[in-house]
Amino acid sequence: MAARGLQRIHQSQSPLEGALLEAESEGEKERRVLEYLREVNGWAEELTIPDFSPGLEWLNTKGSISLHKELSGKIVILDFFTYCCINCMHILPDLHELEQRYRDTDGLVIIGVHSAKFPNERVLENIKSAVLRYNITHPVVNDADAALWQELEVSCWPTLVILGPQGNLLFCLIGEGNKENLFLFTSMALKFYKERDEINSNQIPLQLYRDSLPASPLLFPGKVAIDSSGERLVIADTGHHRILVVSKEGKVLHTVGGVESGRKDGRFSECSFNSPQGVAIDGNNIYVADTENHLIRKVKSVLWIAMAGTHQIWAFLLEDGALPKGSLLSKETCIRFAGSGNEENRNNSYPHKAAFAQPSGLTLCPAEPWNCLFIADSESSSIRSVSLKDGAVKHLVGGERDPMNLFAFGDADGAGINAKLQHPLGVTWDQKRNLLYVADSYNHKIKAVEPKSKNCVTLAGTGEAGGAIGPGFTQTSFNEPGGLCIGNDGHLLYVADTNNHQIKVLDLETKIVSVLPISNIEAADVVDSALPKRIINPKLPKSTPNIQLETLSVSPNKTLKYSLNLKLPSGAKLTEGAPSFWFLFTEGHDWLLSGQKIYGEILSLSKPSLIELAIPHEFCSPEAVLKVGVCVYFCTGDSNLCTMKSVSFTHPLQVKVDDTACPPALDLAYSF
């Protein structure tokens, strides 16, 4: 009955939409919608949809919600979405604006009904990450089996279904670009049913998922790039709406933008971004795909752009020049290079007749015989190439031959079409080995493709979402890796492990995996008011042993010193190139660390590392607890096993204003 009801709504709504196009005033539009509501309200009983199935998983609420209990007396908008869909993401700002205009106490509630396309998207933990990444603050239900989708016979993402106070169908809006009608239909539905005294002002019990998460140096990093010297990395810290420029050791050199979203040019500390994603670096110029602002931003030849929303590849000329088989173009021209705009997996010798399906990553391969762009075409789960000689678009691996089939995904090594991927988001070219590396995002793997044979094999990852490190590439876990780049003359592969909020470093020579420690964020470019109040530190594993030190009395303006003395198992040695380090942290006493050196590398254990802390002149509390965290990467004598071990030291301090001198360097000793 509900499916037939939705068909009936489509039939009745079609004349209304035609009348709205011809309406000459806002008053006439409102009158037309109210007439329509009087008509469909007469069918309320037969247009009432079934409730959510029991046992479904909910986010952003304190429990499950019922259409006929908590949502009774509300205008409800059901947003049928899947988090891989770029069009679904495009309507989120409209929904957010609508939520700001009408609260639950005004009678409006938006429910995200997550109806997955890919198997990976049915997993609650992955949906949680998407809810946080896209700042979704309304309730979301994981309809993993698409029960309500099938019941209503919804046919595409996104689809918005507007319900009346009895759970009765009122309107249906398909796709994006319906903001005007969405706002009109919602406001008129609220007006109509308030006049009938059918709207209640009860609050919906919300509990936002984002409020339960600890702070992290990175939040959903989307992409990573490296400069030609191999000394600087550029990280799109997407969830924090900023760009980080870091040394290859992880020290933050520049922070561009703040932790709040915005759309402003200016100095590094003044400008703002909104979920920046793609990054490229050329000398001292950084180019940023400022995703939610729909801009390409330059921070001080040709810049190639994967336009996921329009399913095309565009080119932006940084200097006067010409594209392949094209006429001369002036500097700062931005032009479509390949893709018809249709969402398809269609290859063609003529670039404008080819079609992509949400291209989400690209890399330049100038070497012969390829001389092309390689494209991560995410929704077709394939890797494609675009020739820089004539623009021809060709298939490399994944997907299938039918250009209309966007469901040919899986996880299989093989050649050409026999290889299967699941929503790949990033690619990078290794000119040293003539290999293409792929972030096979929803398979939680990194894969390597040899373009000549079209052979695709798993390089790293277990295939299950997780954060484990090593001991080898295929024993390391990722969680929806989104971007990658190669540096150090082909020695290191940097991976933006998006849902783990970190950059993983794969040593292609030694096959050792490590995590890039992000440090010095507070000291780089951003004014204090734009930073979180808490100092953000690396996380230690829960199993980390803790050494408790005796309480020590210290005086302001005195320097407290520690001698960090570590010993490895017999025959073991520090992993070359892996970032062993110490860091200082507190819980609720960040004033103690203000302006201090809170991080240091451990390059050798032949002598102790000296750690110093100056007790501030102005202290906020007579008592504080200082903690020293240590992460050490080492390999056994035969190098068959490499691992990371950690330890922490907890030191209670009493701050007293007297002339008591600090003792000599305190010994922090530990044997792994």
Secondary structure, 3 states (H helix, E strand, C coil): CHHHHHHHHHHHHHHHHHHHHHCCCHHHHHHHHHHHHHHHHCCCCCCECCCCCCCCEEECECCCCCCCCCCCCCEEEEEEECCCCHHHHHCHHHHHHHHHHCCHHHCEEEEEEECCCCHHHHCHHHHHHHHHHCCCCCCEEECCCCHHHHHHCCCCCCEEEEECCCCEEEEEEECCCCHHHHHHHHHHHHHHHHHCCCCCCCCCCECCHHHHCCCCCCCCCCCEEECCCCCEEEEEEHHHCEEEEEECCCEEEEEECCCCCCCECCCCCCCECCCEEEEEEECCEEEEEEHHHCEEEEECCEEEEEECCCCEEEEEECCCEECCCCCEECCCCEEEEECCCCCCCECECCCCCCECCCEEEEEEECCCCCCEEEEEEHHHCEEEEEECCCCCEEEEEECCCCCCCCCCCCCECEEHHHCECCCCCEEEEECCCCEEEEEEHHHCEEEEEECCCCEEEEEECCCCCCCCCCCCHHHCCCCCCCEEEEECCCCEEEEEEHHHCEEEEEECCCCCEEECCCECHHHCCCCHHHCCCCCCCCCCCCCCCEEECCCEEECCCCEEEEEEEEECCCCCEECCCCCCEEEEEECCCHHHHCCCCCEEECCCCCCCEEEEEECCCCCCCCEEEEEEEEEEEEECCCCCCEEEEEEEEEEEEEECCCCCCCCCCEEEEEEC
